[in-house]
């Protein structure tokens, strides 16, 4: 095979050009290092970058508040989902409105609605500073038949975000273990609303049970943010 001889016989930098002999990339000429300024972001990119940083704050408030109650749902794209949702919401107003968030699954591979169809109703008692949550369903959860389950437990988590403090107060209430053959009836739970709270989020989770104890496998669980509102 014929071998081409390099035309570059000079090494070093002359008049802003550096002559390079490289076994990897071949002999070539490039601009001297430091001769080009870093590219500047245009106005649109700068605005979007600032918006993403700002949208991270409410996303982190929600993520940190939910964290203690989703240890078994930890792996999954929750953070990406939250940032996407909060970034979209910030595009509608200058300040973040938690009450406009749409319901979302805590882990998309184990959605709550694959197990049960929950209807959520909330009401606020301003005088008593109470949030009432009622969960209704027409039939008990439908679990995989291979699981040895005979009951389930419902957990309701109330989140009260505070953007000034960049945190949220949370409270969880669990139902008693309910047998899969028990009569269906609504579940009513009540939460204390912290002072100066503007918004609330409500998450619900289902845990399948066997002989009075919750079952460990994720196939027996589901967790979802079911409703957001304004106090």
N, C-alpha and C positions, 0 to 999 in steps of 0.2 A: 504494500500500500504506500502510495506517495505521501511524504510528510511535508507539510507546508512550513516554511521558515517564517518566523515573526518579523514584521517590518519595524517593530519597536525595539530600538537598541538603547533608548535613554531610560534612566531610572531617576525617581525623585520628582519634585514639584517645580514646574516652570510656569510663571505667569498665570497662576491659579489652576493649572492642570497638573494632575499627578499621573505619572506613567507607571504602570504596574505590570510585573511579570507574575502570572498566577498559573500554577499547574491545575488548579480546580476550574477556574473560569477562563483561562487563556489570557494572553497578553492584551491589555486594554488600557484605555485612558479614562479617568474620571475626574470630576471636580475635586479640588482639595477639600478636606474635611473642614466644616465650619463655614463654608462659603455661602451656604443657603440657609435662610431663616426658616424657623418652624412655621408650618402652615397654620394660618389663623382660622378658627371656626367662624363661619358666617353667623349672622344674627339669628337665623332660624335654629341652627344647631345649638348656639349658646342658650337660647330661650328654652329649648327642649331639655337641655342638660340641667338647667336650673329647676325646671318643672319636675324632672325625675327625682332629683335630690329632695325636693319638697314633698313629692308623693310618697317617698320612702318613709316619712315620719308617721302618717296615719297607718300605713301598712305595718310598720314595726309595732305600733301601739296594739293593733289587733293580734299580730302574731305572738307577741310577748304575753298578752292576756290569755290567749287560748292555750299556750304551751303547756301549762301544768295539767290540762285536762285531755291532752292528745298524745300522751307519751307512747301509746301503742299505735298511733297514726303518724309518728314523727316523720318517717321517710315519705317523700312525695313533693310535688311542685307547689306547695302552698304559698311559699314566699313569692314566687314568680306570679302566681295568680293574684295575690293581694296587691302587688305593685302595679300590675296591669289594671286592676279595677280602680285603685285609688288615683292612678295617673289619668285614667279616663274621666273620673268624676271631677278632678281638678280642672279639666278642660271646660267644664260647664259653669264654674263660678270661681271667684277669687279665694274664697275660703272653703275648707273641706266640710262637707255635709255627710256625716255618717249615716243619716237616715235614708239616704238615696241609694245605699249599697244594695245590690240584688243578692238573694240567697246564693250560697256556694257550698260545695262539698269540701270537707276538710282533707279528704284523700279521694281522688277521682276513681281509684281502683276499688274502693270499698264505699260506694255512695249509700247514704241512708235510705234513699228512696227505692233501692233494690230490695229492701227488707219490709218496708212499711210506708203507707201513704198517710203522712201526718198533716193535719190542718192546724194552723196556729192562730190564736186570737189573743191580742194583748189589750190591756186597758191601764191607764195611769190614774191613780188617786193622788191628786196634787196635795190635798190637805194632809193626808197621812204619809205622803212621800213613799208610796208603794207602787210597784209594778206587778200586775196580775197577768199570768200567762196560763192559757188553757190550751191543751193539746187534745185533739180529737182524732179518732181513727175508727174505721168501720170493721176492721178485722185485725187480729194480732199479727206480729211479724211472720213472714214466711222465710224460714231458714232452709239451708241445704239439708235434704233428708238424710245425708250421711252423718250429720252432726247429732250427738246424743243429747239434744236440748229439750227441756220440758217447761221452760219459762223464759222471762226476759225482764230487764230492768231499764227504766227510762231515766236519763239524766238531763236536766235542763240547766244551762249555764247562762247567766245574765252578765253582760259586759257593759260597763258604763265608762266610755272613753273620755279623756280630758286632754285636749291638745296642748293646753298651757303647761301641764305637768308632763306631757308626753308619756302618759301611762293610762291604765284603766283599772278601775276597781271591779272585782268579779265576785260572783257568788254562785254556788252550785247547789241544786236540790235534786236528790234522787228519790224515785218512787220505791215502794216496796217491790220485792220480786213478784211478778205477775205470772200466773200459770198460763200456758198457751191455750188451755181449755176454759179459762175463766171468762165470765161475761165481760164484754167490751163496754168501757165507760170512759168519759173524758177525765183527763188528769189536770188538776188545777194547782198551780204553784204561785207563791208570792215572794217578792224580793224587795228589800229596802233600797230606795233610790238615794244615792249620796247627794249632799248639798251642792247646789250650783251645777248640777248635771244637765246637759242639753240633749244627749242622745243615749240610745241603748241598742245593743245587739243581743239577740237570743240564739244560742246554739242548742241543739238537741242531739242526744246520742242514745243509741240502743246497744245493750249488751245482752247477748244470749246467755242463758243460765242453765246449769245442770245440778239438780239436787240442792238448790239453795245457794249456789255459788256461781259467780260469773265465769264464763268460758273464755279461755285465753286466745284462741285463734282469731285472726282478723276476719275470717269468713263469717264469724258470728257477730260482727260489730258494724256500726255505721255512725257517722257523725256529720252534722251539717249546720251551717248558720241558716236558720229558718226565717228570721225576720229582723228587720232593722227599723227603728222608729225614733221619734222625737218626744222628749218629755214635755 
